[in-house]
Amino acid sequence: MEGTKTSHEAGPSSEDESLRRWKEKLLGCIESDLDGQVDPEVKFHSIGILSEDFGEIVTPLPVEESQNGRTLFTLREGSRYQLKLQFSVMHNLVSGLTYSNTVWKGGLQVDQSKGMLGTFAPQKEPYVYALKEDTTPSGALARGVYSAKLKFEDDDKRCHMELKYLFEIKKSG
């Protein structure tokens, strides 16, 4: 056993070295601390809603105080829609960025969706990312105002944004 290294001995492993090279490749020429000393920062610029009814409505983030408690958008029952985000990543890689969107009507949770956005490196141009398409419910009970909370976290459970918003579903036609 002489001359063999055990996993708990000092010194970087080949896995550490490949991770360092992968980070360098993703970060490119952006000067950053590759040892993880600088936490990534994700800045959300806007949230948009894409719908066959009206095209796209974009709301700048953060939402102004005057918009709190106001409906951000209105959809017809049974219509398809998609949320679209614009955000920037600064300082370091953000790894495993996920979202969760929870929806309530009248105090009862009626929907929850979760998904992975991925790993993003800092870059000068903002990222634009569309969440998966969804369809609004239909019928008399589906109509009305809903409250929702959209939350973004990374692998380290660091919350990068939490947005509470209202939307309305109206009768089609």
N, C-alpha and C positions, 0 to 999 in steps of 0.2 A: 504494500500500500504506500510505499515511499514515493514521493513525488506527485501524488494525486491531490487535487484540491477538493475540499468538501465545500458544500454550498454555503456554509456559514463563515468561511474564511474571508478576510478582507480582500478587496480588489473588485473591479467591475466585471460583471459577467458578460458573455457575448450577447445575452438578451438586453442588458442595459445599454450596450454599445449600439445594437441595432435600433433600439428605441431612440437613442440620442441622434443617430443618423437620420431616422424617419422624421423626427421633429425638425432637424436642420433643413431637410428637403422641403417640408411643408412651410416652414417659416421663411425660407428663402433669404432675401437680403435684409429683412426686417431685424433690427438689432433687438435681441431679447435674451433674457436669462434662461438658458435651456435646462438649468437644474431645477426648474419649477419654483423658483423663489418669487417670481412675479405671477400673481393670479391673473387669469384671463378676465376680461371685462366684455360683456355683451351689451351693446347699446341698441335698443329697438327704436327705429325711426318712425315707423307707421304700421298700421294694421289696415288691410283692405278686405273688402268682401266682393267676390266675383259672383254674379248671378245672371242667369239667362233673362231675368226680368228687367234689369237696369244697367247691365254692364259691370262697372266697378265703382265702388265708393271707397275713398281712402281717408282714414282718420290719422292725423299726426299724433305721435306719442312723445311724451306722456300726454294723457287726455287732460285737457284744461279743466280747472275746477268748475267752470260754468257748464261743462258737459256732463259732470257727474250727476247721475240720477236721470239723465235724458237717454232716450232710445238712440243707439248708434245707427241702426238700420232696421228696415222693415222688409220682410219677405212674404211672398204668397205661399199659402199652404201647398204642399206637394211639389215645391220647386227645388231645383238643384242649386247648390251654392258651394263656395270654397273660400276659406280664409287665406289671405296672402300677407306675408310679413316682409318687412325690410329692416335689416339689422347689420351692425358692424361688430367685428371682433377686434379687440385691442389687447396689446401687451404679450399675449401668449396663446397657445392653442386652447380652445374650449373643446373638451372631450365628452362625447356622449350626450349632446344637448337633446333633451326630451321635452315634450309638451304634454300637458293634461288640460282638458277643457271640460268643466263640469257645468251642467245646466239645471236650473231650478224653475219651477212654475208654482206659484202659490206656496212657497216654502218647502215643496217636495222635490227631491232630486229626480229628474226625468231622463237624464242622459249623462254619460261620461265617456269621453274618448281620450286615448293616450297614443303617443307615437314617438318615434325616434326621428330627429332631424339629422343627427350625425356629428362628426367632428369637423371643426372649422378652424382655419389658420387666420391670423391677422392679415388683412389686405386693405389697400386704399379704397377700393370700390365696395359699397355695401352689398351684402348678400340679399337676394330676393328668393323667398321660399314659399311655396303654396302647400297648405295642408291638404289632406285627402278630401275629395269631394264628398258631400253629404246631401241628403234630401230632407227637407222639412216635413214634419208630420202633417196629416190632413184630417179634416173633420171638425165638427163644432167644438169638441173638447180641446183640439190642438191650437185653436185661435187664442190670441191674447199676448200679454207681455211676459217675457222670460228674463231671468237674470242669469248671468254666467260668470265664471271665473276661469281665465286662461293663465296657466302658470308654466314657466320655463325653468328647468333645472339641468345641471350637468352631472357627470359621473360622481362628483364629490358632494352631491346634494346641495350645491350652492344655487340659491334661487336668483336668476338673472332678471326676471320680471314676473309680476303678478298683476293682471289686469282684470278688474271687475267691470262688466258692461251689461247693458240692457238691449234686447232686441224684441221685435214684435212680429207675430205671424198673423196675416190677414187672410180673409176669404179670397179665393182666386176668382178671377173674372170680372 
